[in-house]
Amino acid sequence: MNQWEVLEIFEKEGAVQKGHFLLTSGLHSDTYVQCARVLQHPHLAESLADELAKGFTPQDIDVVVSPALGGIIIGYMVAMAMRKRMLFAERMEGELHLRRGQQLSRGERTLIVEDVITTGGSVHELMALVEAAGASVGGLGALIERSEDREFGVVKKVLLRLETSAWEAVHCPLCREGVKMEAPGSRRLA
């Protein structure tokens, strides 16, 4: 599956939206990708997860780790394709933590799976969480990476790179024009 096929899936499901959006990162953008519109269809989630899993050798991965909420479905499906255990980190008091009895063991090799990478903040938080547990990061998979190709020091596979605009609030042209802002997936309020 190439990136044009992935884009076609996301566009067909209405997942690529245009407007004025507050992203989870705190940036403003004219484009929002609502992965839930695609991942609500198990056959599409399975196809995308199978494609992501192909980028990693199952023997090099012990466990898949994803951030809640957006990364849970795709992380679970990648773990299923690789026949691995899957954990998800939840945000508590502004930081990602493993909860609900989930834990990493020292020496485990993890694959971090995200839905959308914008600034890489959640990825860096997950990497720190994994390393603090004495585990290691063996790779990073994501459905979408917005704009630039970011380096995380590990093998990375991204199914679709979208060229989008994003601004700090003080530089947002849409705010200056008075365009109403939405926060469809943000943990912050618009």
Sine and cosine of phi, psi and omega as CSV:
sin_phi,cos_phi,sin_psi,cos_psi,sin_omega,cos_omega
0.00,0.00,0.83,-0.56,0.02,-1.00
-1.00,-0.10,0.10,-0.99,-0.10,-1.00
-0.91,0.41,-0.46,0.89,0.02,-1.00
-0.94,0.34,-0.58,0.81,0.06,-1.00
-0.93,0.38,-0.63,0.77,0.04,-1.00
-0.90,0.43,-0.72,0.70,0.03,-1.00
-0.86,0.52,-0.66,0.75,0.01,-1.00
-0.87,0.50,-0.66,0.75,0.04,-1.00
-0.88,0.48,-0.75,0.66,-0.04,-1.00
-0.91,0.42,-0.64,0.77,0.01,-1.00
-0.94,0.34,-0.65,0.76,0.00,-1.00
-0.87,0.49,-0.58,0.82,-0.02,-1.00
-1.00,0.04,0.04,1.00,0.02,-1.00
0.94,0.34,0.46,0.89,-0.06,-1.00
-0.99,0.13,-0.41,0.91,0.02,-1.00
-1.00,-0.08,0.94,-0.35,-0.11,-0.99
-0.92,-0.40,0.54,-0.84,0.04,-1.00
-0.92,-0.39,0.58,-0.82,-0.01,-1.00
0.34,-0.94,-0.65,-0.76,0.03,-1.00
-0.75,-0.66,0.93,-0.37,-0.16,-0.99
-0.81,-0.59,0.60,-0.80,0.19,-0.98
-1.00,-0.07,0.88,-0.48,0.01,-1.00
-1.00,0.07,0.32,-0.95,0.03,-1.00
-0.84,0.55,-0.53,0.85,0.01,-1.00
-0.92,0.38,-0.25,0.97,-0.09,-1.00
0.99,-0.12,-0.21,0.98,0.05,-1.00
-0.96,0.27,0.36,-0.93,0.12,-0.99
-0.98,-0.22,0.52,-0.85,-0.01,-1.00
-0.53,-0.85,0.36,-0.93,0.09,-1.00
-1.00,-0.05,-0.02,1.00,-0.03,-1.00
-0.71,-0.70,0.69,-0.72,0.08,-1.00
-0.76,-0.64,0.65,-0.76,0.05,-1.00
-0.92,-0.38,0.92,-0.40,0.00,-1.00
-0.99,-0.13,1.00,0.05,-0.06,-1.00
-0.86,0.51,-0.46,0.89,0.00,-1.00
-0.85,0.53,-0.48,0.88,0.02,-1.00
-0.92,0.40,-0.46,0.89,0.05,-1.00
-1.00,-0.01,-0.74,0.67,-0.12,-0.99
-0.95,0.33,-0.17,0.99,0.09,-1.00
-0.93,0.36,-0.24,0.97,0.02,-1.00
-0.98,-0.21,0.97,-0.25,-0.08,-1.00
-0.80,0.59,-0.60,0.80,-0.02,-1.00
-0.92,0.39,-0.55,0.84,0.06,-1.00
-0.96,0.28,-0.68,0.73,0.04,-1.00
-0.86,0.51,-0.65,0.76,0.00,-1.00
-0.91,0.42,-0.70,0.71,0.00,-1.00
-0.89,0.46,-0.71,0.71,0.00,-1.00
-0.91,0.41,-0.66,0.75,0.02,-1.00
-0.91,0.42,-0.66,0.75,0.04,-1.00
-0.87,0.50,-0.65,0.76,0.01,-1.00
-0.92,0.40,-0.68,0.74,0.05,-1.00
-0.89,0.45,-0.69,0.72,-0.04,-1.00
-0.88,0.48,-0.51,0.86,0.01,-1.00
-0.87,0.49,-0.35,0.94,-0.03,-1.00
-0.98,0.19,-0.06,1.00,-0.10,-1.00
-0.70,-0.71,0.59,-0.81,0.02,-1.00
-0.99,0.10,0.87,-0.49,-0.06,-1.00
-0.81,0.58,-0.55,0.84,-0.02,-1.00
-0.92,0.39,-0.34,0.94,-0.02,-1.00
-1.00,-0.02,-0.01,1.00,-0.07,-1.00
-0.80,-0.60,0.72,-0.69,0.07,-1.00
-0.98,-0.21,-0.54,0.84,-0.12,-0.99
-0.46,-0.89,0.55,-0.83,0.09,-1.00
-0.98,-0.20,0.70,-0.72,0.02,-1.00
-0.80,-0.59,0.76,-0.65,0.00,-1.00
-0.73,-0.68,0.39,-0.92,0.09,-1.00
-1.00,0.07,0.59,-0.81,0.12,-0.99
-0.99,0.14,0.55,-0.84,0.06,1.00
-0.99,-0.17,-0.56,0.83,-0.15,-0.99
-0.86,0.51,-0.53,0.85,-0.08,-1.00
-1.00,0.02,-0.10,0.99,-0.12,-0.99
-0.89,0.46,-0.77,0.63,-0.10,-1.00
-0.90,0.44,-0.78,0.63,-0.05,-1.00
-0.92,0.39,-0.59,0.81,0.06,-1.00
-0.88,0.47,-0.70,0.72,0.01,-1.00
-0.89,0.46,-0.68,0.73,-0.02,-1.00
-0.93,0.38,-0.60,0.80,0.07,-1.00
-0.91,0.41,-0.69,0.73,0.04,-1.00
-0.86,0.51,-0.65,0.76,0.03,-1.00
-0.90,0.43,-0.69,0.72,0.01,-1.00
-0.88,0.47,-0.56,0.83,-0.03,-1.00
-1.00,-0.04,-0.11,0.99,-0.05,-1.00
0.86,0.51,0.76,0.65,-0.02,-1.00
-0.83,-0.55,0.27,-0.96,0.09,-1.00
-0.96,0.28,0.46,-0.89,-0.01,-1.00
-0.74,-0.67,0.74,-0.67,0.07,-1.00
-0.86,-0.50,0.43,-0.90,0.10,-0.99
-0.74,-0.67,0.63,-0.78,0.01,-1.00
-0.99,-0.15,0.65,-0.76,0.00,-1.00
-0.91,-0.42,0.50,-0.87,0.00,-1.00
-1.00,0.09,0.83,-0.56,0.08,-1.00
-0.76,-0.65,0.82,-0.57,0.00,-1.00
0.78,0.63,0.64,0.77,0.10,-0.99
1.00,0.08,-0.02,1.00,-0.02,-1.00
-0.81,-0.59,0.50,-0.87,0.04,-1.00
-0.99,0.17,0.72,-0.70,0.01,-1.00
-0.65,-0.76,0.50,-0.87,0.21,-0.98
-0.99,0.11,0.73,-0.68,-0.02,-1.00
-0.73,-0.68,-0.14,-0.99,0.12,-0.99
0.85,0.52,0.52,0.85,0.02,-1.00
0.99,0.15,0.05,1.00,0.01,-1.00
-0.98,0.19,0.66,-0.75,0.06,-1.00
-0.42,-0.91,0.45,-0.89,0.09,-1.00
-0.99,-0.11,0.51,-0.86,0.07,-1.00
-0.97,-0.24,0.52,-0.86,0.04,-1.00
-0.81,0.58,0.75,-0.66,0.06,-1.00
1.00,0.00,-0.16,0.99,0.02,-1.00
-0.92,0.40,0.63,-0.78,0.05,-1.00
-0.99,-0.14,0.83,-0.56,-0.09,-1.00
-0.94,-0.33,0.47,-0.88,0.19,-0.98
-0.90,-0.43,0.88,-0.48,0.06,-1.00
-1.00,0.06,0.77,-0.64,0.01,-1.00
-0.83,-0.56,0.81,-0.59,-0.02,-1.00
-0.86,-0.51,0.38,-0.93,0.14,-0.99
-0.99,0.12,-0.85,0.53,-0.04,-1.00
-0.75,-0.66,0.76,-0.66,0.13,-0.99
-0.97,-0.22,0.84,-0.55,0.06,-1.00
-0.95,-0.32,-0.91,0.40,0.04,-1.00
-0.97,-0.25,-0.30,0.95,-0.06,-1.00
1.00,-0.02,0.07,1.00,-0.03,-1.00
-0.85,0.52,-0.73,0.68,0.00,-1.00
-0.91,0.41,-0.60,0.80,0.03,-1.00
-0.89,0.46,-0.73,0.69,0.01,-1.00
-0.89,0.46,-0.62,0.78,0.05,-1.00
-0.89,0.46,-0.68,0.73,0.01,-1.00
-0.91,0.40,-0.64,0.77,0.03,-1.00
-0.87,0.49,-0.68,0.73,0.02,-1.00
-0.91,0.42,-0.64,0.76,0.03,-1.00
-0.87,0.48,-0.73,0.69,-0.01,-1.00
-0.88,0.48,-0.75,0.66,-0.04,-1.00
-0.92,0.40,-0.57,0.82,0.04,-1.00
-0.90,0.43,-0.45,0.89,0.02,-1.00
-0.99,0.11,-0.04,1.00,-0.02,-1.00
1.00,0.10,0.16,0.99,0.06,-1.00
-1.00,-0.08,0.06,-1.00,0.01,-1.00
-0.78,-0.63,0.41,-0.91,0.03,-1.00
-0.99,-0.10,0.89,-0.46,-0.02,-1.00
-0.99,-0.13,-0.14,0.99,0.01,-1.00
0.12,-0.99,0.15,-0.99,-0.01,-1.00
-0.65,-0.76,0.79,-0.61,0.08,-1.00
-0.83,-0.55,0.61,-0.80,0.02,-1.00
-0.54,-0.84,0.55,-0.84,0.10,-1.00
-0.92,0.40,-0.74,0.67,-0.14,-0.99
-0.68,-0.73,0.63,-0.78,0.20,-0.98
-0.84,-0.55,0.81,-0.58,-0.01,-1.00
-0.99,0.15,0.77,-0.64,0.12,-0.99
0.87,0.49,-0.90,-0.44,-0.20,-0.98
-0.94,0.35,0.42,-0.91,0.06,-1.00
-1.00,0.09,0.94,-0.33,-0.05,-1.00
-1.00,-0.03,0.55,-0.84,0.01,-1.00
-0.97,-0.23,0.75,-0.66,0.00,-1.00
-0.86,-0.50,0.04,1.00,0.03,-1.00
0.98,0.18,0.19,0.98,0.05,-1.00
-0.69,-0.73,0.25,-0.97,0.08,-1.00
-0.87,0.49,0.74,-0.67,-0.05,-1.00
-0.76,-0.65,0.69,-0.72,0.13,-0.99
-0.80,-0.60,0.81,-0.58,0.03,-1.00
-0.84,-0.55,0.75,-0.66,-0.03,-1.00
-0.98,0.21,-0.53,0.85,-0.05,-1.00
-0.56,-0.83,0.81,-0.59,0.11,-0.99
-0.97,-0.23,0.86,-0.51,-0.01,-1.00
-0.96,-0.29,0.81,-0.59,0.10,-0.99
-0.99,0.14,0.94,-0.35,-0.02,-1.00
-0.73,-0.68,0.28,-0.96,0.07,-1.00
-0.98,-0.20,0.62,-0.79,0.08,-1.00
-0.53,-0.85,0.61,-0.79,-0.07,-1.00
-0.67,-0.74,0.45,-0.90,0.24,-0.97
-0.91,0.42,0.50,-0.87,-0.06,-1.00
-0.80,0.60,-0.64,0.77,-0.06,-1.00
-0.93,0.36,-0.30,0.95,-0.02,-1.00
-0.94,-0.33,0.11,0.99,-0.11,-0.99
-0.96,0.27,0.89,-0.46,0.02,-1.00
-0.93,0.37,-0.46,0.89,-0.01,-1.00
-0.94,0.33,-0.57,0.82,0.09,-1.00
-0.90,0.43,-0.70,0.71,0.00,-1.00
-0.88,0.48,-0.54,0.84,0.01,-1.00
-0.99,0.14,-0.13,0.99,0.01,-1.00
0.98,0.20,0.36,0.93,0.01,-1.00
-0.96,0.29,0.78,-0.63,-0.01,-1.00
-0.86,0.51,0.71,-0.71,-0.03,-1.00
-0.98,-0.19,0.59,-0.81,0.08,-1.00
-0.89,-0.46,0.43,-0.90,0.07,-1.00
-0.76,-0.65,0.94,0.35,-0.14,-0.99
-0.92,0.39,-0.46,0.89,-0.03,-1.00
-0.74,-0.67,0.16,0.99,-0.11,-0.99
-0.99,0.16,0.53,-0.85,0.13,-0.99
-1.00,0.05,0.00,1.00,0.05,-1.00
-0.96,-0.28,0.32,-0.95,0.00,-1.00
-0.99,-0.13,0.64,-0.77,0.04,-1.00
-0.97,0.23,0.00,0.00,0.00,0.00
